[in-house]
Amino acid sequence: MRFVGRRLALAALLALSVVTFGLQSVVQAQETDDPVKIEIYKRFYDNAKTNPTAAYPAARDYLAKYSKDKDQYVDYIQKWIAVYERDERKRNLPGLINEKKFSEAYATGAKILADEPNYLRAQIDLGYAGYLAASSKNESFNTVSLDYARKAIQAIESGKQPTEWAPFKGKDDTLAYLHYAVGFLTLKTSPDQAIDSLLKAAQYDSDIKKTPSTYYFLAVAYESGPYKTLSTAYQTQYAGKPESPESKAALEKLNVIIDRIIDAYARAIASAGTDPKTEQSRKEWTAAMANYYKFRHDGSDVGMTEFIKAALQKPLPPKP
């Protein structure tokens, strides 16, 4: 008689599992007198809802021993494991990024998005992780992170929301950081696009708007993009030649870009304030700004200090 309880225990536990976890199937009672089978399943069942971390190894043990049964017990545990592993990947992704385990993070993220292609939280995390990796001299993920960041921006701007905004402060803060990441990641390859993204990043009321590097990168984007193009064209076509209406117009266009560079450097310097950590950067930015400022003011830097002090009080000028 003592085996009767054992034979019915597994079916009873599975029936309770179905009720508890919502598995849509009809459970037929299955008798067994295998005490190990009952013990493993009970260990899984007792923890599945309240302590899934403990239930998971029991579920794996059960499949290792009894997967050939191909019955409703195996089917249920397989489904439970799939859900657990999916959720575990979601839980682990932020930690992998924080620990700068970028290869593992992107591999995990790829699995998450293979299951749920529109899972916005992963797109946001992986989009910004590309900036974190690249700023640590690892540019291996630039292309894929740009794709994630752009998809996340598009989804958020269309009205979608992630499961939670953290570690960002909300919608605007998230968009600011994503545009900032896109700006940084396109700085070398597409500086014109970087300008657009950095200008957008600075429009939101977030920490990015107050971050010196936002404006430094903007200055670099103007320098390596339109300034380089217009300056090279001007030197090739008009340098050493008498002034003409065409050369005057070309110089005016170049001066507009130079003014944008001056403004961006001034904002970077002003945002940095007097923080000792930014002292070296401020010196470099001030020297770079002075070259452009003097060019636009007949070789003089008079008024430059005042220009820097007032920079953040003025609206950020748009891209010409």
C-alpha positions in Angstrom: 0.0 0.0 0.0 2.8 2.4 0.6 3.5 2.6 -3.2 0.0 3.9 -4.0 0.8 7.4 -2.7 4.0 7.4 -4.7 2.3 6.3 -7.9 -0.2 9.1 -7.7 2.1 11.8 -6.4 3.7 12.8 -9.7 0.3 13.1 -11.4 -1.0 15.2 -8.6 2.0 17.5 -8.6 1.8 18.0 -12.3 -1.9 18.8 -12.0 -1.1 21.4 -9.4 1.6 22.7 -11.6 -0.8 23.2 -14.5 -3.2 25.1 -12.2 -0.4 27.2 -10.8 1.6 28.0 -13.9 -1.2 28.0 -16.5 0.1 25.2 -18.8 -2.7 24.5 -21.2 -3.0 20.7 -21.4 -5.1 17.9 -20.2 -3.2 15.9 -17.5 -3.8 12.2 -17.4 -2.9 10.5 -14.2 0.3 8.5 -14.6 1.3 6.0 -12.0 5.0 5.4 -11.2 6.8 3.6 -8.4 10.1 5.3 -9.2 11.0 7.2 -5.9 13.8 9.1 -7.6 11.5 10.4 -10.3 9.0 11.6 -7.7 11.6 13.2 -5.5 13.2 15.2 -8.4 9.8 16.4 -9.6 8.7 17.3 -6.1 11.9 19.3 -5.6 11.2 21.1 -8.8 7.5 21.7 -8.0 8.1 22.8 -4.4 10.4 25.6 -5.7 9.0 26.5 -9.1 6.9 29.4 -8.0 8.6 30.7 -4.9 12.3 29.9 -5.6 12.8 29.3 -9.4 16.6 29.4 -8.9 16.4 26.3 -6.8 13.8 24.7 -9.1 15.9 25.1 -12.2 18.6 22.5 -11.3 15.9 20.0 -10.3 14.2 20.6 -13.7 17.5 20.0 -15.5 18.0 16.8 -13.4 14.6 15.6 -14.3 15.2 16.1 -18.1 18.6 14.5 -17.8 17.1 11.3 -16.5 13.6 11.2 -18.0 13.5 13.2 -21.2 13.1 10.0 -23.2 9.7 9.5 -21.6 8.3 12.3 -23.9 5.2 12.7 -21.8 3.3 15.6 -20.3 5.8 15.9 -17.4 8.7 16.3 -19.7 6.8 18.6 -22.0 5.8 20.8 -19.0 9.3 21.0 -17.6 10.8 21.8 -21.0 8.4 24.7 -21.3 9.1 25.9 -17.8 12.9 25.8 -18.5 12.5 27.8 -21.7 10.6 30.5 -19.8 13.1 30.5 -16.9 16.1 30.8 -19.2 14.5 33.5 -21.2 13.8 35.5 -18.0 17.2 34.8 -16.6 18.9 36.2 -19.8 16.8 39.4 -19.3 17.9 39.6 -15.7 21.5 39.0 -16.4 21.9 41.4 -19.4 22.4 44.7 -17.3 24.9 43.1 -15.1 27.0 41.8 -18.0 27.0 45.4 -19.4 27.9 46.9 -16.0 30.8 44.4 -15.7 31.9 45.3 -19.2 31.5 41.7 -20.4 30.5 43.0 -23.8 30.9 39.9 -25.8 28.8 37.9 -23.4 26.3 40.7 -23.2 25.8 40.9 -26.9 25.5 37.1 -27.2 22.9 37.1 -24.5 21.1 40.0 -26.1 21.0 38.3 -29.4 19.2 35.3 -27.8 16.7 37.5 -26.0 15.9 39.3 -29.3 15.7 36.1 -31.2 12.8 35.1 -28.9 11.3 38.6 -28.7 12.5 40.7 -31.7 10.8 43.8 -30.3 11.9 43.6 -26.7 12.6 47.2 -26.2 14.6 47.0 -22.9 17.3 44.9 -24.5 17.5 47.2 -27.6 18.0 50.2 -25.3 20.6 48.4 -23.2 22.6 47.0 -26.1 22.3 50.3 -28.0 23.9 52.3 -25.2 26.4 49.5 -24.4 28.0 50.1 -27.8 29.1 53.6 -26.5 30.4 52.1 -23.3 32.4 49.5 -25.2 33.8 52.0 -27.8 34.7 54.5 -25.1 36.8 51.7 -23.6 38.6 51.2 -26.9 36.5 48.3 -28.0 34.8 49.1 -31.3 33.8 45.6 -32.1 30.1 46.2 -31.5 29.7 49.6 -33.1 27.7 48.4 -36.1 25.3 46.1 -34.1 24.8 48.6 -31.3 24.0 51.4 -33.7 21.3 49.2 -35.2 19.9 48.5 -31.7 20.0 52.1 -30.7 18.2 53.3 -33.8 15.5 50.7 -33.4 15.1 51.7 -29.8 14.8 55.4 -30.6 12.3 54.7 -33.4 10.2 52.5 -31.0 10.2 55.0 -28.2 9.4 57.9 -30.5 6.5 55.9 -31.9 5.0 55.7 -28.3 6.4 52.3 -27.1 7.8 52.0 -23.6 10.2 49.4 -22.0 9.3 47.3 -19.0 11.2 50.0 -17.0 13.2 53.1 -17.8 16.0 52.4 -15.3 18.9 52.9 -15.2 17.8 56.0 -17.1 15.4 58.6 -15.5 12.6 58.4 -18.0 11.7 58.7 -21.7 13.6 61.9 -22.4 16.6 60.8 -20.5 16.7 57.5 -22.4 16.4 59.2 -25.8 19.1 61.7 -24.9 21.6 58.9 -24.0 20.6 56.9 -27.1 21.1 59.8 -29.4 24.4 60.6 -27.6 25.5 57.0 -28.2 24.6 57.2 -31.9 26.5 60.5 -32.2 29.6 59.1 -30.6 29.5 55.9 -32.6 29.1 57.7 -35.9 31.7 60.4 -35.1 34.5 58.8 -37.1 32.6 57.3 -40.0 29.7 59.8 -40.5 30.4 63.1 -38.8 27.4 64.8 -40.5 25.1 62.2 -39.0 26.9 62.6 -35.6 26.0 66.3 -35.6 22.3 65.5 -36.0 22.4 63.0 -33.2 24.4 65.1 -30.8 22.1 68.1 -31.4 19.1 65.9 -30.6 20.8 64.5 -27.5 21.4 68.1 -26.2 17.7 69.1 -26.7 16.4 66.8 -23.9 16.4 67.9 -20.3 18.8 65.3 -19.1 22.4 65.0 -17.8 23.6 64.7 -21.4 22.6 68.4 -21.9 25.0 69.3 -19.1 27.8 66.9 -20.1 31.0 68.6 -21.5 31.7 65.7 -23.9 28.4 66.2 -25.7 29.7 69.6 -26.9 33.2 68.5 -27.4 32.0 65.6 -29.7 29.8 68.1 -31.5 32.8 70.4 -32.1 34.8 67.4 -33.4 31.9 66.4 -35.7 31.7 69.9 -37.2 35.5 69.9 -37.6 35.8 66.5 -39.3 32.6 66.8 -41.3 31.5 70.1 -42.9 34.5 72.2 -41.9 37.0 69.7 -43.5 34.9 69.5 -46.6 34.3 73.2 -47.1 37.9 74.2 -46.0 39.4 71.7 -48.5 37.1 72.9 -51.3 37.9 76.6 -50.5 41.7 76.0 -50.5 41.5 74.1 -53.8 39.3 76.5 -55.7 40.0 80.0 -54.3 43.2 80.1 -52.2 45.7 82.6 -53.6 43.2 84.0 -56.1 41.5 87.4 -56.2 38.2 87.6 -54.3 35.1 86.8 -56.3 31.4 86.6 -55.5 31.9 82.8 -55.5 34.9 82.8 -53.2 33.1 85.3 -50.9 30.0 83.0 -50.7 32.2 80.0 -50.1 34.0 81.8 -47.2 30.7 82.8 -45.7 29.6 79.2 -45.6 32.8 78.2 -44.0 32.6 80.9 -41.4 29.1 79.7 -40.4 30.6 76.3 -39.6 33.6 77.9 -37.8 31.1 79.7 -35.6 29.4 76.4 -34.8 32.7 75.0 -33.8 33.5 78.0 -31.6 30.1 77.7 -29.9 30.4 74.0 -29.3 33.9 74.3 -27.7 32.6 77.2 -25.6 29.8 75.0 -24.3 32.1 72.2 -23.5 34.4 74.5 -21.6 31.6 76.1 -19.7 29.9 72.8 -18.9 33.2 71.5 -17.5 33.3 74.3 -15.0 36.2 74.2 -12.6 36.3 70.5 -12.0 40.0 69.4 -11.5 39.2 66.2 -13.4 38.5 68.2 -16.6 41.4 70.6 -16.3 43.5 69.1 -19.0 40.6 68.8 -21.4 39.6 72.4 -20.7 43.1 73.5 -21.7 43.0 71.5 -24.9 39.5 72.7 -25.8 40.4 76.4 -25.0 43.5 76.2 -27.2 41.4 74.6 -30.1 38.7 77.2 -29.7 41.2 80.1 -29.6 42.5 79.2 -33.1 39.0 79.4 -34.6 38.0 82.4 -32.5 41.1 84.4 -33.6 40.5 83.5 -37.2 37.0 85.1 -36.9 38.2 88.1 -34.9 41.3 89.3 -36.9 43.8 87.4 -34.8 42.4 88.6 -31.5 41.0 86.6 -28.6 39.4 89.7 -26.9 36.0 88.8 -25.7 36.6 85.0 -25.8 36.4 84.6 -22.0 33.1 86.4 -21.9 31.8 84.4 -24.9 32.5 81.1 -22.9 30.8 82.4 -19.8 27.6 83.2 -21.7 27.6 80.1 -24.0 25.2 78.1 -22.0 22.7 80.9 -21.7 22.1 80.9 -25.4 20.0 78.4 -27.4 22.1 75.7 -29.1 22.4 76.8 -32.7 21.0 74.4 -35.3 23.0 72.6 -38.0 23.4 75.0 -41.0 
